[in-house]
Amino acid sequence: MSDALFGAAALNEQLVGVPGSRARLETPAAVLDLDLFEHNIALMAETCRKAGLNLRPHAKSHKCAEITRRQMAAGALGNCCAKPGELLALFDGGVRDLLLSAPIASPAKIDALARAAAAGGRIGVVVDRANLAAAYADAAQRHGTAFDVLVDLDVGLRRSGVATPAEGVELARLVSGLDGLRYRGVQAYQGRVQHIDDFAVRRAANQEMGRLLAAMIAALREAGFAPEIVSGGGTGSHLLDGEDRLLTEIQAGSYVFMDEAYHSVDMHGRGGPEFKPALRIAVTVIGHSSLGFAITDGGSKSFALDGPPPRVLLNGELVGRIEWCGDEFGRILPLEGKGALPIGTVVECTVPHCDPTINLHDILHVVRGVDLVAQWRVEARGRAD
């Protein structure tokens, strides 16, 4: 595929470095506010350092090799990836320490991961069954390499992983005996905890997850398979995981961008999230409806809609909310006392859910203050394979 820019990104390329260019972007365009992004990166890195936790952020939220490099420069180990295609796209983008955080069933994809490991990648995988462990071992041996392996534990998500301590021990024993595999520990992810708004309720849910995990870790330790790595957690639970001290590394992802789904989550018991909404979608007012509402050029082909409606910002000031009136169009519902914005006005909207929203965009338009300063490729955009 050509590296040439196209569409709005190509038109915006000439604006990089031009004073005041943020308000002149061709749209729809994914915008990354560098000041807010750097705040988020630094805050998560420092929080994990203080808690004695490693950080392995999840790339499903950003799909961008440049963001991975910046996370690693701040102390992250590497990235997690949800799908092999996502992992391989970041590998091709120069990232070398990657964990596939979900089981798979494709021999061709397993072989592709082994080729990446043989080409210099430190590739980690999770296994939830014996035949998957055997398939990874066979592929690693064929290519003269090895995979780091985490046994996947089900601690309440009910999606993948073994559900009992005995099953965990049995699978750890199998992995430890297979050539081409390095048993490193376990993965224990509880996604349902992340978006519980109330701090006390979320803490109780995380502690229930911890009780299940502690029993599994104890059984592994007693059997001689004490996990070096206990990987899991996320943006919504990272502070609680630091308190509970069961995990050794955190897989938070959304913190780099943030979204409306997290806006109501009381992360620290003091109200609201800690992290800033660094990802925006810039849209342009292209007309006015017969009822007088400003109509924009961004709809469901620019925003994932599985979350609360975005806030609309003009020069950093909240001016309303946006609702959808088509795949390509949005309708701004202004705050009380605010009129319809003039045609041609470029506004920025927060996003309902950052992970699937970034999957709709090839380029991040990176801004600092009022200026467009760079364009970063989203290498794994669309890689749902």
HELIX and SHEET records of a PDB file:
HELIX    1   1 GLY A    7  GLU A   13  1                                   7    
HELIX    2   2 SER A   21  ARG A   24  5                                   4    
HELIX    3   3 LEU A   34  ALA A   51  1                                  18    
HELIX    4   4 ALA A   59  SER A   61  5                                   3    
HELIX    5   5 ALA A   65  ALA A   73  1                                   9    
HELIX    6   6 PRO A   84  ASP A   92  1                                   9    
HELIX    7   7 PRO A  107  ALA A  118  1                                  12    
HELIX    8   8 ALA A  130  ARG A  142  1                                  13    
HELIX    9   9 PRO A  165  SER A  176  1                                  12    
HELIX   10  10 GLY A  191  VAL A  193  5                                   3    
HELIX   11  11 PHE A  199  GLU A  222  1                                  24    
HELIX   12  12 HIS A  238  ASP A  244  1                                   7    
HELIX   13  13 SER A  254  VAL A  256  5                                   3    
HELIX   14  14 GLU A  260  HIS A  263  1                                   4    
HELIX   15  15 CYS A  354  ILE A  358  1                                   5    
SHEET    1   A 9 ASP A 371  ARG A 377  0                                        
SHEET    2   A 9 ILE A 363  ARG A 368 -1                                        
SHEET    3   A 9 ALA A  29  ASP A  33  1                                        
SHEET    4   A 9 LEU A 279  HIS A 288 -1                                        
SHEET    5   A 9 ALA A 294  THR A 296 -1                                        
SHEET    6   A 9 GLY A 330  PRO A 334 -1                                        
SHEET    7   A 9 GLU A 317  TRP A 324 -1                                        
SHEET    8   A 9 ARG A 311  LEU A 314 -1                                        
SHEET    9   A 9 VAL A 346  CYS A 349 -1                                        
SHEET    1   B 8 ASN A  54  LEU A  55  0                                        
SHEET    2   B 8 GLU A 249  ILE A 250  1                                        
SHEET    3   B 8 ILE A 229  GLY A 232  1                                        
SHEET    4   B 8 LEU A 181  ALA A 188  1                                        
SHEET    5   B 8 PHE A 147  LEU A 153  1                                        
SHEET    6   B 8 ARG A 122  VAL A 127  1                                        
SHEET    7   B 8 ASP A  97  LEU A 100  1                                        
SHEET    8   B 8 ASN A  79  CYS A  81  1                                        
END                                                                             
